[in-house]
Amino acid sequence: MVVHGRLLLRPVAAFALLLAGVPLRRGFRSSVEEAAGRWNEALGRFLAKDLDELRAELTESAVARPDETADGPR
C-alpha cells in the first residue's frame, strides 16, 4: 500500500475550507460592496460637475506637482 502526502491533507483542507468559507465570502462581499459604494459616490460627484468645473480640475491636476494633489501620495 502506497500512501501519498496529498491523500492525508485533502480531508483536512476540505474541512478547513468548510469552516473558513463563510467568513471569507462575507469579507469578500463586504469589500466589494464598500468599493462599489465609493465608486458610486465618486462618480456622482464627477457627474454633478459642469464642463467648466471639469476643465478647471483637469488643468489644475495637470500643472500640480504629484505631492500637491487632493488624492495624496500614491
BELPE-V83724 format. One line per field, one symbol per residue. burial: + if it has 24 or more other ideal C-beta (glycine too) atoms within 12 Angstrom, else -. A space follows every 50 residues. Layout:
BEGIN
burial->???
END
This chain:
BEGIN
burial->-------------------------------------------------- ------------------------
END
